[in-house]
Amino acid sequence: MVELSGILAALTTPFNSAGEVSLSDLKHNILRYNQTHLSGYVVLGSTGESVLLSRSEAESILAAVKESTSKEKLLIAGTGAESTAETIERTRRAAEFGYPIALVKTPYYYKPSYKPEVLIAHYRRVADASPIPVMLYSVPQFTGVALEAPEVAALAAHPNIIGIKDSSGNVQRIGETIAATPPNFQVLVGSAATVYPSLVLGARGCILALANALPEKCVALYELVRNSHHEKARELQRLLANASKLFASECGIAGIKYVMDQREYRGGLPRLPLLPLADTQKKRIEDLLVALEPAAMRA
């Protein structure tokens, strides 16, 4: 089984001035991240604006990231789609590109019909057909569909389902999921505001949008918890929770990308219909970045 741990960046997708995917900017970011202690990268997730990409764009991104990533980093490909058949096809393509794990978000368009038994059947069919291990992906703030502990426990029995990324930010749900699943089932979280309590409860690691902009500090928080430096960990958690609230929760992907620009990564603009930040939002971000120095910005 592939071991999941540490901090992985939920990669953004850079676009050029014409709104096209910029693979050169993406490779620039990857080469910089390769110099950090991030455990790896998730490609084509929510932060990567995956639902706004064409199939050909998505595959070009898979190829570019695979080509640029150092051998020490773990790669995970987002492959979830609305239909079971399309999810299987995307997962098989990710495997062909050399990705060792697929991250599969819940379908959501027909959410009134997506009872637990429907989601369980969907994931089992995907896992049966997948040539690579599958991670569940629960991101109810975007989909309106949450995977609860009982259905995760049922799916954890499948030999090709190795874990879950829970981005709900609900620490109680995360604790219930950890308690309901076997020790070898790997729970990762996707909310920067809940890193500390989730790790204390037994989460293996985190997949974070904030790690695009502040990779060193996200890794530092993980290491503080791992080494039982709880007072320092709680202090850093408070700082990162405030940063995540403004950068990601309030300003969205445009906010994460703007912070990246301030830190010499290539963030750029989000893709329409997402809009760039207003000047007032940029000023708030800039003020918070200044306030975070040196405590949260020092590498």
C-alpha positions in Angstrom: 0.0 0.0 0.0 1.2 3.5 -0.8 1.9 5.4 2.4 0.3 8.8 2.7 1.6 11.3 5.2 2.8 14.9 5.6 1.6 17.9 3.6 0.7 17.8 0.0 -0.1 20.9 -2.1 -3.5 20.9 -3.9 -1.9 22.5 -7.0 -3.3 25.5 -8.7 -3.5 25.8 -12.5 -1.9 28.9 -13.9 -3.5 30.6 -16.9 -1.8 33.1 -19.2 -3.2 36.5 -20.2 -5.3 34.9 -22.9 -6.9 32.5 -20.4 -5.1 29.5 -21.6 -3.3 26.9 -19.4 0.3 28.0 -18.9 2.4 24.8 -18.5 5.6 26.8 -18.2 4.2 28.6 -15.2 3.1 25.3 -13.7 6.5 23.8 -14.2 8.1 26.9 -12.6 5.9 26.3 -9.5 6.7 22.6 -9.3 10.4 23.2 -9.6 10.2 25.5 -6.6 8.0 23.1 -4.6 10.5 20.4 -5.3 12.9 22.3 -3.1 10.5 22.3 -0.1 9.6 19.5 2.3 6.1 19.0 0.8 5.3 15.3 0.6 3.8 15.6 -2.8 1.2 17.2 -5.0 -2.5 16.7 -5.9 -3.2 17.5 -9.5 -6.7 18.4 -10.9 -8.3 18.9 -7.6 -10.7 21.7 -6.6 -7.9 24.2 -6.1 -6.7 23.3 -9.6 -10.0 24.6 -11.1 -10.4 21.1 -12.6 -14.1 21.6 -13.4 -13.2 24.5 -15.6 -10.7 22.5 -17.7 -11.2 20.6 -21.0 -10.2 16.9 -21.2 -7.1 17.9 -23.3 -6.1 20.6 -20.9 -6.4 18.2 -18.0 -4.2 15.6 -19.7 -1.6 18.2 -20.6 -1.4 19.2 -16.9 -1.0 15.6 -15.9 1.9 15.2 -18.2 3.6 18.5 -17.2 3.4 17.8 -13.5 4.6 14.2 -13.9 7.6 15.5 -16.0 8.6 18.2 -13.5 8.1 16.4 -10.2 11.1 15.1 -8.3 11.1 11.3 -7.6 10.8 11.9 -3.8 7.3 13.5 -4.2 4.1 11.6 -4.2 1.6 12.4 -7.0 -2.2 12.1 -6.8 -4.5 12.7 -9.7 -8.0 14.0 -9.3 -10.2 11.8 -11.5 -13.8 12.2 -10.2 -16.6 12.9 -12.7 -20.4 12.9 -12.6 -20.8 9.5 -14.1 -19.2 6.2 -12.9 -18.1 5.4 -16.5 -16.3 8.8 -17.0 -14.7 8.5 -13.6 -13.3 5.1 -14.5 -12.0 6.4 -17.8 -10.3 9.4 -16.2 -8.8 7.1 -13.5 -7.4 4.7 -16.1 -5.9 7.7 -18.0 -4.2 9.0 -14.9 -2.7 5.6 -14.4 -1.4 5.6 -18.0 0.3 8.9 -17.2 2.1 7.3 -14.3 0.1 8.5 -11.3 0.0 6.0 -8.5 -3.2 7.2 -6.7 -6.5 8.6 -7.9 -8.5 11.1 -5.8 -12.2 10.7 -6.6 -14.7 13.3 -5.5 -18.3 12.5 -5.0 -20.7 13.0 -7.9 -23.1 15.8 -7.0 -25.4 17.0 -9.7 -28.3 14.7 -8.9 -27.7 15.1 -5.1 -31.3 14.2 -4.0 -30.7 10.8 -5.4 -27.2 10.3 -4.0 -28.1 8.3 -0.9 -25.4 6.4 0.9 -26.0 3.2 -1.0 -25.7 5.0 -4.3 -22.3 6.5 -3.3 -21.1 3.2 -2.0 -22.0 1.4 -5.2 -20.3 4.2 -7.3 -17.0 4.0 -5.4 -16.9 0.2 -5.4 -17.4 0.1 -9.2 -14.6 2.7 -9.7 -12.3 0.9 -7.3 -13.0 -2.5 -9.0 -12.1 -1.1 -12.4 -9.2 1.1 -11.3 -5.6 0.0 -12.0 -4.3 2.2 -9.2 -5.4 2.7 -5.6 -8.4 5.1 -5.0 -8.8 7.8 -2.4 -12.3 9.0 -1.6 -12.8 12.8 -1.7 -15.5 14.5 0.3 -15.7 18.3 -0.3 -19.3 19.3 0.7 -18.6 23.0 0.6 -18.4 22.7 -3.2 -20.6 19.6 -4.0 -23.2 19.7 -1.3 -22.5 16.0 -0.8 -20.6 14.7 2.3 -19.3 11.3 2.9 -20.2 10.3 6.5 -18.3 7.8 8.7 -20.7 4.8 8.1 -20.3 4.9 4.3 -16.6 5.6 4.5 -16.3 2.6 6.9 -18.1 0.4 4.3 -15.8 1.5 1.5 -12.7 1.1 3.6 -13.2 -2.7 3.4 -12.5 -2.5 -0.4 -8.9 -3.6 -1.0 -8.4 -0.9 -3.6 -9.7 2.0 -1.5 -6.8 3.2 0.6 -8.0 6.4 2.2 -10.0 9.7 2.1 -9.4 13.4 1.8 -12.0 15.0 4.0 -12.2 18.7 3.2 -15.4 19.4 5.2 -13.5 21.1 8.0 -15.8 19.2 10.4 -13.4 17.8 13.1 -16.1 15.6 14.6 -16.8 13.9 11.3 -13.0 13.4 10.8 -12.8 11.8 14.3 -15.8 9.6 13.6 -14.2 8.5 10.3 -10.9 7.6 12.0 -12.7 5.7 14.7 -14.9 3.8 12.2 -12.1 2.7 9.8 -9.3 0.2 10.2 -5.8 1.5 11.2 -4.4 1.0 7.7 -7.1 3.3 6.2 -5.5 6.6 5.7 -7.4 9.8 6.5 -6.1 13.1 5.2 -7.8 16.5 5.6 -8.2 19.4 3.3 -8.9 22.3 5.6 -6.0 24.4 6.8 -8.0 25.6 9.8 -8.3 22.0 11.2 -4.8 20.7 10.7 -3.8 20.5 14.3 -6.9 18.9 15.8 -7.2 16.5 12.9 -3.6 15.3 13.2 -4.0 14.9 17.0 -7.0 12.7 16.3 -5.0 10.5 14.0 -5.2 12.0 10.5 -2.1 11.0 8.5 -1.6 14.3 6.8 -3.2 17.1 4.8 -3.8 18.2 1.2 -4.0 22.0 1.4 -4.7 24.9 -1.0 -2.7 27.0 1.5 0.4 24.9 0.8 0.6 26.5 -2.7 1.4 29.9 -1.0 2.9 28.9 2.4 4.4 25.5 1.9 7.1 25.9 4.5 4.7 26.9 7.3 2.2 24.2 6.5 5.0 21.6 6.7 6.3 23.2 9.9 2.9 22.8 11.5 2.8 19.1 10.6 6.3 18.6 12.0 5.5 20.4 15.2 2.5 18.0 15.8 4.5 15.0 14.8 7.2 15.9 17.3 4.7 16.7 20.1 5.5 20.4 20.3 1.9 21.2 21.0 2.2 24.7 22.3 4.1 25.9 19.2 1.8 23.9 17.0 -1.3 25.6 18.4 0.3 29.0 17.9 1.1 28.3 14.3 -2.3 26.7 13.7 -4.0 30.0 14.8 -1.9 32.0 12.4 -2.5 29.6 9.5 -6.2 29.4 10.3 -6.5 33.2 10.0 -4.5 33.2 6.8 -6.6 30.4 5.3 -9.9 32.2 6.3 -8.9 35.3 4.3 -6.9 33.8 1.5 -9.0 30.7 0.7 -12.4 30.9 2.4 -13.2 34.5 1.7 -11.2 35.2 -1.4 -11.3 31.7 -3.0 -8.9 30.4 -5.6 -8.2 34.0 -6.7 -6.9 34.7 -3.2 -4.6 31.8 -3.1 -3.2 32.7 -6.5 -2.7 36.3 -5.4 -0.7 35.3 -2.4 1.4 33.0 -4.6 2.2 36.0 -6.8 3.4 37.9 -3.7 5.7 35.0 -2.8 7.3 34.7 -6.3 5.3 31.7 -7.4 3.1 32.1 -10.5 -0.4 32.2 -9.4 -2.1 34.5 -11.9 -5.8 34.9 -12.5 -8.5 32.4 -12.0 -10.5 31.2 -15.1 -13.9 32.7 -15.9 -16.5 32.7 -14.6 -14.3 33.1 -11.4 -13.3 36.7 -11.1 -10.0 38.3 -10.1 -9.8 40.0 -6.7 -11.0 43.5 -6.1 -8.4 46.1 -5.0 -9.9 46.1 -1.5 -9.3 42.3 -1.2 -5.8 42.6 -2.5 -5.1 45.2 0.2 -6.5 43.0 2.9 -4.2 40.2 1.8 -1.2 42.4 1.6 -1.8 43.8 5.1 -2.2 40.3 6.5 1.0 39.1 4.8 2.9 42.0 6.4 1.3 41.2 9.8 2.4 37.6 9.5 6.1 38.6 9.1 8.2 37.1 10.5 6.2 34.6 12.4 4.4 33.0 9.5 6.4 34.0 6.4 9.9 33.1 7.4 11.1 30.0 5.6 
